[in-house]
Amino acid sequence: MINEDKAWLDYRAQFADVYDESNYASPLQAAVMRASHRLTEKHFNKHDHFARVLEVGAGTGVHLGFVRHAFDQYVLSDLEAKTLEVAKGKLDEKYGNKLVFETQSGESLSYANNSFDRLIACHVLEHIYQPHLALKEWQRVLKNGGILSILIPTDPGLAWRLGRHLGPRKQAVAQGIAYDYVMAREHVNSCNNLLALLRHYFPDRTETWWPFPVPSVDLNLFFVCHAVVEKTEH
């Protein structure tokens, strides 16, 4: 068995502390990342309402600030307890008892079937080693007619590779992170493969691209899919 190497262990140990700085410190990079979250919520408005919402891989809670619809309860889940502590510190005062923070693996959730009305996964699916199983798990915890919202980068598209080189790579290297190695371990699924899975499992869906309204992995930076989960009673 191969032992974990120091570069990876060091990165995971400081992940909660460097995430926001790595992704939002540069004005241009922050603007691009915020655009991805806005794109995910563009589909909804203040008149929409979801009783229970689950965000998988919520990290430091950045995405919640872009949610435009109403909700009764919003569950922020993440595998990293430290990132949820950061999220709790930022969000608790504003949202109060509407928020729940839970350490969960996105690939194996502890919730019962049909527990949520909407599930959000921003910049998550590209990190999961068996994404087809994660999609089935997310579908399981959603109610019939529930909405699955997924945001992924267009990695390894041309625009994404260029943007990565000009933005986050430089920030990470400045923090002493072995960026190329970490990305090889982090982004384990290509956008093309994830698109194929989403289109296979969810025929009733909407697709949106950014920054250009054309379905191209090479021209864009982000892809968003909103899928309506349909369950057949047996």
N, C-alpha and C positions, 0 to 999 in steps of 0.2 A: 504494500500500500504506500502511495506517495504522500508524504507529509505536506501540509499546506506551506507555501513559501511566505517569507516575511513581507514582501510587497503587498500581497493580497490581505494578509492579516492586519497590516498597518492601515490599509485603506478602509477595511470594514470597521476597524476600531474607531476611526475618526469620521466615518460617513455622516453621522448626524450633525457633526460640528461643521463640516465643509460643504454640505449639500447646497445650502442656500447661497453661500459665497461662490461656489463653483459655477452655479447656474444663473445667478441673478446679480453678480457684482458688476459685470460689464453692462453699460447702458444698452448697447445693441443686442447683446445676448439676452438680457432681461426682457427687452421688448419682444424678441422672437419667442421666448418661452411663454410670456404672457399671452401672446397672440395664439399660441397653441391651446391654452386653457380657455380663452374667449371663444375660439372656434368650437370647442367641445360643448359650450353652453349656448351657442348661437341659436340652436334648434328650439330653445325654451324661452319662456318669458314669465313675468310675475303672476300671470293668470293661471299658470300650470301649477299643479300640486301633486306631490308624491308623499304618501304618509311615512314610509320608511325607506331611507336611502342608505346604501352601503358603498363606501369608497374603499376599494382594494388597493393596497400599496399607497396609502395616503401620504406617507412620508411626513414632512414638516407641516402639512396642512395647507399648502399653497392654493390648491385648486378650489377649496371651499369659498374663497373670496370672489370667485367668478360665477358661482352658482346663482342663477337668476330666479328660479322657481321657488315656491314655498314648500316646506316640509315640516313634519311633526317631529321626526327623529332622524339624525344623520350620524351614521356610524363610521368613524375613521379607523380603519384597520391597517396594520403594517406588521411585517415580520420583525422589524427593528423597534424594540421598546423605547430606545433613546430618541428616535425621531418623533415618536408619538408624544414624548415628554415635551419636546420643543413645540409641537403643534398645540398641545394642551395649554402651554404657557402663552401662546399667541392668541388662541381662539376662545378660551373658556369664558372670559369676561364678556365678550360680545354676544355669544350665542347661549350661554348658560346651560340649563338642563336639557336643551335640545340635542346636545352632542354626547356621543359615547366613544370612548377610546379603547380599542381592544387589540392586543397582540395576536395576530393571526397569520397563518401561511395562506397566501392567495391560492395555492394549489389544493388546499384541503381545509375547507371552512367548517367551523363547528356549528353553524346555524342549521336549523331545520329546513326542510323543503318549503318552498313558497313563503319565504320570510320577508322578502323585500319587493318594493314597487319599482325601484331603479337601482342599478349597480353601475358604478363608475370605475374605470380603470385607465388612468392617465400615465403614459410612459411606463407601463408595467408588462404587457404581454411579450414584449421583445426580450424580457429577462428570464422568462420561465422555460425550463428545459422541455417540458411536455405541454405545449400550449393548447393542444386539442383537448387534453384532459382538464386543463384549467377552464376552458370555455364550457365544457359540460358541467363542471362544478358550479360555475357562475350561473349557468342556466338553471341548475337545480334549485338554488336558493331564491331565484326570482319567481314571482307569482305569474300565473298565466296572464299574458298581456303586458307583463312588466317590460321595462326598457333597459337594455344593456348598452352602455355607452363606452366606447373604446377609442383611445387616442394613442397612436403609435408614430414614431419617426419614420421617415422614408429611407432609412438606412438599409442597404448600402447605395442608395441612389446618388447620382452625380452631385446634385445641389447639397445634399446632406453631407457628403464627404468633404466638400469644399467648405461648407459652413463650420463643420467640426474642426477642421484644420485652422480656420481663422479665428474661432471663438473659444469654445470650451477646452480644447486641447492646451492652448496657451495658458489659460487660467489654472488648469490642473497641474501642469508642469511647474508653474510658479509656486504651487503649494507643495511640491515635492512628490506628487502622485505619478506613478508610472502609467501614464494615461493610455497608451496604446495597448499595453498588457491588460489593464483593467477593463477597457472596452471589449477586448477579445473575450473576457470572461463574463462581462455584463450583457452585451447585446448578442445573445446566442441565436436569435431568430431573425431572418431577413424579412423586410416588409413584404416582398413578393410572396413568400410562403404564408405569412399571416393573412394576407389578403385572400389567398386561396382557401384557407380554413374558414374565414369569416363568411365568404360568399357561399361556401358549401353548406355550412350549418344554419345560416340565417338568410333565407330567401327574402323575408320581409324586413328590409333595412334601407337606410339612407346613407349615402357616402358623401363626404366633403373633403376637399383638398385645400392646402394653403402653401404658398400664397397665390397660386394660380388655379382658377376653376376648371382645370383640365385633369383627367385621370392619368397622371404621369408620375411614376416614382422618381424619375430623374430630374424633372423640373420643379418638384415641390419639396417641402421640408416636413410636412405633417399630413397625416390622414386620420379622419374621424369617421367612425361607423356607429350609427344608432340602430340597434336591432330590436324588433318586437319579438318577445319570447312567446311562442305558441306551444301549449302543452295539450297532448291528446289524452283524455281519460281512458284507462283500460279497465 
